[in-house]
Amino acid sequence: MHLSSVLRGRLDGVSDVWRGDHPWAAFYDFMVEHERVGRTLWQAGARSDIRLLYTAAAEIGRVPDGGRVLDVPCGGGVALRGLRPGQDVRYVAADIAPAMLERTLGAAARRGVRDLVEAVEADVERLPFADASFDLVVSFTGLHCFPRPEAAIVEMARVLRPGGVLSGSALLNDTGVLYEPLRIAGRLGGLLGPSGTRVELAHWLAAAGFPDASIRTSGALVYFRGTRA
Ligand SMILES: C[S@@+](CC[C@H](N)C(=O)[O-])C[C@H]1O[C@@H](n2cnc3c(N)ncnc32)[C@H](O)[C@@H]1O
């Protein structure tokens, strides 16, 4: 079989690999939850500062009372560090992998925010929420794991109210040839989707209703943030 058709099959099946709790998922979660380990490995593998992820997650703690937050994909719950115990928000953690949702609920309990968190098994392309039902959607280290990142952005925009914020990060394709081995290994391993370039991401965001989104590069990754028009 031709290499490109093998790769195409891998890209299309990426959500199934994550749903099945690939061993990388538990390792990845351990890495991002332990700041010292995460900082070292992210710096070594992606020349990216993991503290940008924690800083971006801190926006959750600034959501006004009564706010609604969607974290998709929540993974093992790394973004929960932004949530304050007793904060008056509804926090929905969504992921395609039941094992990741279990990890998120464990992390929520350890962080004293279990009562604020609802875990929902969902595919990012078919979120079981009404239009405009969230004030903040966070999507960290997620787009590159999806088979159709542009469709995921459209769906996240749908559930966000006008004036609400989408904040996320992703491993993109044009952040440097240095990271090509990482991207190729991730795709051959079935864990990475097609992702896109910074120009494509800006276009997807603008088309989905985020005309002024910012995109900041950190090594192999970018951090993006936009307000829904
Ligand atoms: C690299 S992890 C990132 C998780 C977390 N946001 C973080 O930064 O640690 C990618 C996550 O995407 C989830 N995922 C993959 N495909 C998905 C899909 N189609 N819909 C929802 N979640 C998906 C995986 O189960 C995994 O938890």
Ligand as a Chemical Component Dictionary entry (heavy atoms), coordinates in Angstrom:
data_LIG
# 
_chem_comp.id                   LIG 
_chem_comp.type                 NON-POLYMER 
_chem_comp.pdbx_formal_charge   0 
_chem_comp.three_letter_code    LIG 
# 
loop_
_chem_comp_atom.comp_id 
_chem_comp_atom.atom_id 
_chem_comp_atom.alt_atom_id 
_chem_comp_atom.type_symbol 
_chem_comp_atom.charge 
_chem_comp_atom.model_Cartn_x 
_chem_comp_atom.model_Cartn_y 
_chem_comp_atom.model_Cartn_z 
_chem_comp_atom.pdbx_ordinal 
LIG C1  C1  C 0  -2.880  16.182 23.564 1  
LIG S1  S1  S 1  -4.341  15.933 24.470 2  
LIG C2  C2  C 0  -4.647  17.556 25.103 3  
LIG C3  C3  C 0  -5.596  17.583 26.254 4  
LIG C4  C4  C 0  -5.555  18.811 27.153 5  
LIG N1  N1  N 0  -6.310  19.911 26.593 6  
LIG C5  C5  C 0  -4.155  19.231 27.484 7  
LIG O1  O1  O 0  -3.701  20.310 27.043 8  
LIG O2  O2  O -1 -3.490  18.490 28.204 9  
LIG C6  C6  C 0  -5.546  15.756 23.178 10 
LIG C7  C7  C 0  -6.916  15.330 23.662 11 
LIG O3  O3  O 0  -7.832  15.390 22.556 12 
LIG C8  C8  C 0  -8.805  14.381 22.742 13 
LIG N2  N2  N 0  -9.489  14.168 21.456 14 
LIG C9  C9  C 0  -8.956  13.629 20.341 15 
LIG N3  N3  N 0  -9.871  13.652 19.350 16 
LIG C10 C10 C 0  -10.983 14.237 19.857 17 
LIG C11 C11 C 0  -12.257 14.555 19.302 18 
LIG N4  N4  N 0  -12.559 14.285 18.031 19 
LIG N5  N5  N 0  -13.166 15.163 20.098 20 
LIG C12 C12 C 0  -12.868 15.434 21.402 21 
LIG N6  N6  N 0  -11.685 15.141 21.979 22 
LIG C13 C13 C 0  -10.754 14.560 21.209 23 
LIG C14 C14 C 0  -7.991  13.221 23.252 24 
LIG O4  O4  O 0  -8.760  12.227 23.859 25 
LIG C15 C15 C 0  -7.011  13.931 24.214 26 
LIG O5  O5  O 0  -7.537  13.964 25.510 27 
# 
loop_
_chem_comp_bond.comp_id 
_chem_comp_bond.atom_id_1 
_chem_comp_bond.atom_id_2 
_chem_comp_bond.value_order 
_chem_comp_bond.pdbx_ordinal 
LIG C1  S1  SING 1  
LIG S1  C2  SING 2  
LIG S1  C6  SING 3  
LIG C2  C3  SING 4  
LIG C3  C4  SING 5  
LIG C4  N1  SING 6  
LIG C4  C5  SING 7  
LIG C5  O1  DOUB 8  
LIG C5  O2  SING 9  
LIG C6  C7  SING 10 
LIG C7  O3  SING 11 
LIG C7  C15 SING 12 
LIG O3  C8  SING 13 
LIG C8  N2  SING 14 
LIG C8  C14 SING 15 
LIG N2  C9  SING 16 
LIG N2  C13 SING 17 
LIG C9  N3  DOUB 18 
LIG N3  C10 SING 19 
LIG C10 C11 SING 20 
LIG C10 C13 DOUB 21 
LIG C11 N4  SING 22 
LIG C11 N5  DOUB 23 
LIG N5  C12 SING 24 
LIG C12 N6  DOUB 25 
LIG N6  C13 SING 26 
LIG C14 O4  SING 27 
LIG C14 C15 SING 28 
LIG C15 O5  SING 29 
# 
